[in-house]
Amino acid sequence: MSFIPLSEAKAFLKVIHHFDDAEILALLNGAEDEALQFMGRAAFAEFTTSSFEGIPDSVRTAIYLLLQASYQAKPEEIGTYRHAAEVKLMPYRIGMGI
């Protein structure tokens, strides 16, 4: 289950129809999972005990960028979106080793 509501993700993507809701939700779940894996975290609860509202805006933006890369980006733009997401997530990474 996604921490970001589908309605917020669709607003970010500027999608007003419901035809792609299942696809967007699956991609959103994947983007959230990828963000957690990149940060080396098991759950967003490590940031807050309440709701997704406690998650830093830069983490939320990174998830949106990963979603946009999967849903809307042209093939030549995907790397740019993904890199931008990694830059946003980097300060929150843990367990990077030596």
KAHU-V339212 format. One record per helix or strand of 3 or more residues. SS is the DSSP state (2 for helix, 1 for strand). FROM is the first residue (numbers start at 1). TO is the last residue. Records with the same first field share a line. If there is no record, write none. Layout:
SS->FROM-TO / FROM-TO
//
This chain:
2->6-13 / 21-39 / 44-46 / 52-54 / 57-71 / 78-90
//
